[in-house]
Amino acid sequence: MKTLIITVSLMFLTQFEVTAQTEFVLEPSQSMIMTGKGPGQDGTINPYFGQNCYAIVKNIGKRQFSIRVQQDGEIIEEISIQKDELKKVKLLKGYELYLDPNPEGIAKASVEYDKIDD
């Protein structure tokens, strides 16, 4: 019986560890790094970490927010995303993706990744 309980518990813990959060709520004063620092430090798990890829960001909230792409502290690109809008952003190796909320209120975003076919 103990073995069964341990086995079931391990299965749930494994599933919890494998699933990645893809939807985020951003408070007005919170800027969140999505990818670029590495495993355990990013807001999302980029399955193409260390490679060129696309970040697909959708505004699922009611307020506008912006995407910021940086490399080594230098801003490469800033993109505004309106309500219900979807943006596909090219992330080169070493780029960092940040979500910056609107200071007027809470923003909600969904982030996914897609491989760049070379």
C-alpha positions in Angstrom: 0.0 0.0 0.0 2.9 2.4 0.8 4.5 1.6 -2.5 1.2 2.5 -4.3 0.9 5.9 -2.5 4.5 6.7 -3.2 4.2 5.8 -6.9 1.0 7.9 -7.3 2.7 10.8 -5.5 5.7 10.6 -7.7 3.6 10.6 -10.8 1.8 13.8 -9.7 5.1 15.5 -8.8 6.6 14.5 -12.2 3.6 15.9 -14.1 3.8 19.1 -12.0 7.5 19.5 -12.9 7.0 18.9 -16.6 4.2 21.3 -17.2 5.2 24.9 -18.1 3.2 27.9 -17.3 2.2 29.7 -20.5 -0.3 32.3 -19.1 0.9 35.2 -16.9 -0.7 38.0 -15.0 1.5 41.1 -14.8 1.0 43.7 -12.1 1.4 47.4 -13.1 4.8 47.7 -11.5 6.1 44.3 -12.5 8.3 43.6 -15.5 8.9 39.9 -16.1 11.6 38.1 -18.0 10.2 35.3 -20.1 13.3 33.8 -21.5 17.0 34.4 -21.9 18.5 33.9 -18.5 18.4 30.1 -18.5 16.6 27.2 -16.9 15.2 27.9 -13.5 15.4 31.7 -14.0 13.0 32.3 -16.9 9.3 32.9 -16.6 8.6 30.3 -19.3 10.4 27.2 -20.5 11.7 27.8 -23.9 12.2 24.4 -25.5 14.6 26.0 -28.0 16.9 27.6 -25.4 20.3 28.3 -26.9 18.9 28.4 -30.5 17.1 30.9 -32.7 13.3 30.7 -32.3 10.0 32.6 -32.3 8.2 33.7 -29.2 4.4 33.9 -29.9 2.9 36.4 -27.4 -0.8 37.0 -27.1 -2.5 39.7 -25.1 -5.3 37.8 -23.3 -6.2 40.6 -20.9 -8.0 43.9 -21.2 -5.1 46.3 -21.3 -2.2 46.9 -23.6 1.3 45.9 -22.6 4.7 45.8 -24.3 7.3 43.2 -25.3 11.0 44.1 -24.9 13.8 42.1 -26.5 17.3 42.7 -25.1 20.8 41.3 -25.4 23.4 42.0 -22.8 21.3 44.8 -21.3 20.9 46.6 -24.6 17.3 47.0 -25.9 17.0 45.5 -29.4 13.3 46.0 -29.9 10.1 47.2 -28.1 6.7 46.2 -29.3 3.3 47.3 -28.1 0.5 44.6 -28.0 -3.1 45.7 -27.9 -6.0 43.7 -26.4 -6.5 40.3 -28.2 -3.5 40.9 -30.4 -0.9 38.2 -31.2 2.7 39.0 -32.0 5.4 36.6 -33.3 8.8 37.8 -32.3 12.1 36.4 -33.6 14.5 35.6 -30.7 18.0 35.0 -31.8 20.4 33.1 -29.6 21.3 35.1 -26.5 18.2 37.4 -26.7 16.1 38.0 -23.6 12.3 38.5 -23.8 10.6 40.7 -21.3 6.9 41.5 -20.8 6.3 45.0 -19.5 2.8 45.8 -18.3 0.9 49.1 -18.7 1.2 51.2 -15.5 -2.5 51.7 -15.5 -3.5 48.2 -14.6 -3.1 44.4 -14.6 -2.1 42.8 -18.0 -2.5 39.2 -19.0 -0.3 37.4 -21.6 0.1 34.0 -23.1 3.6 32.9 -24.4 4.5 30.0 -26.6 7.6 29.2 -28.7 8.1 27.9 -32.2 11.2 26.6 -33.9 12.8 28.6 -36.8 13.1 26.3 -39.8 16.5 27.1 -41.3 
